[in-house]
Amino acid sequence: MKHPPARDDRGQVTAFVVIITLALILLFALVAEGGAALSTRSRALSLAQEAARAGAQELDLASYRAGQPTTLNASAARQSAQRFLAQSGADGSVHIDGATVTVTARLDYTFHLLPFGTRPLKATANAAPHTAP
């Protein structure tokens, strides 16, 4: 009795390994890029907070020394916050509303492993001057 020819299984494991390897590489790239993008967004928030604090420190010292209520020197606050953003390498805008400094910082993140291109990541922070009695 003659046995039928044995089925040739060569190459089947290779296809499985290739598919799993590509899936793992894609998963790694997604995790790495996602983490880097979140880190960049966190940095943008930190820069916005620091710039808002820098702007909120620009008090009108003449009125403060005269015992009047604390007021913000709006032009100096805007310049200070914008200078901080520029020195940090971020783009952004500064809005002064009374005694509140609102800063929107923007950093661009370029995806390296995934084909998503460049994405702007924005963050906003507010700060108001407070003086100790």
QUIURJO-V440613 format. One record per residue. N is the residue number from 0. RES is the residue in one small letter. SS is DSSP state (hx for helix, st for strand, lp for the rest). NEAR is the number of other C-alpha atoms within 12 Angstrom. Layout:
n=[N	N]
res=[RES	RES]
ss=[SS	SS]
near=[NEAR	NEAR]
//
This chain:
n=[0	1	2	3	4	5	6	7	8	9	10	11	12	13	14	15	16	17	18	19	20	21	22	23	24	25	26	27	28	29	30	31	32	33	34	35	36	37	38	39	40	41	42	43	44	45	46	47	48	49	50	51	52	53	54	55	56	57	58	59	60	61	62	63	64	65	66	67	68	69	70	71	72	73	74	75	76	77	78	79	80	81	82	83	84	85	86	87	88	89	90	91	92	93	94	95	96	97	98	99	100	101	102	103	104	105	106	107	108	109	110	111	112	113	114	115	116	117	118	119	120	121	122	123	124	125	126	127	128	129	130	131	132]
res=[m	k	h	p	p	a	r	d	d	r	g	q	v	t	a	f	v	v	i	i	t	l	a	l	i	l	l	f	a	l	v	a	e	g	g	a	a	l	s	t	r	s	r	a	l	s	l	a	q	e	a	a	r	a	g	a	q	e	l	d	l	a	s	y	r	a	g	q	p	t	t	l	n	a	s	a	a	r	q	s	a	q	r	f	l	a	q	s	g	a	d	g	s	v	h	i	d	g	a	t	v	t	v	t	a	r	l	d	y	t	f	h	l	l	p	f	g	t	r	p	l	k	a	t	a	n	a	a	p	h	t	a	p]
ss=[lp	lp	lp	lp	lp	lp	lp	lp	lp	lp	lp	hx	hx	hx	hx	hx	hx	hx	hx	hx	hx	hx	hx	hx	hx	hx	hx	hx	hx	hx	hx	hx	hx	hx	hx	hx	hx	hx	hx	hx	hx	hx	hx	hx	hx	hx	hx	hx	hx	hx	hx	hx	hx	hx	hx	hx	lp	lp	st	lp	hx	hx	hx	hx	hx	lp	lp	lp	lp	lp	lp	st	lp	hx	hx	hx	hx	hx	hx	hx	hx	hx	hx	hx	hx	hx	hx	hx	lp	lp	st	st	st	st	st	st	st	lp	lp	st	st	st	st	st	st	st	st	st	st	st	lp	lp	lp	lp	lp	lp	lp	st	st	st	st	st	st	st	st	st	st	st	lp	lp	lp	lp	lp]
near=[3	5	6	7	6	8	9	9	9	10	11	12	13	12	13	13	13	14	14	14	15	14	14	14	16	18	16	16	21	20	17	18	25	22	16	22	29	23	18	27	27	23	27	33	29	28	38	42	30	33	44	41	32	33	41	40	30	33	32	25	18	15	14	20	13	11	13	13	19	26	30	32	28	27	21	23	36	33	26	29	41	34	26	29	34	21	15	21	19	33	28	35	31	38	30	31	22	19	28	30	41	36	43	33	39	31	32	25	26	19	23	17	20	20	13	16	13	16	19	22	27	28	31	30	32	31	31	31	30	18	18	7	7]
//
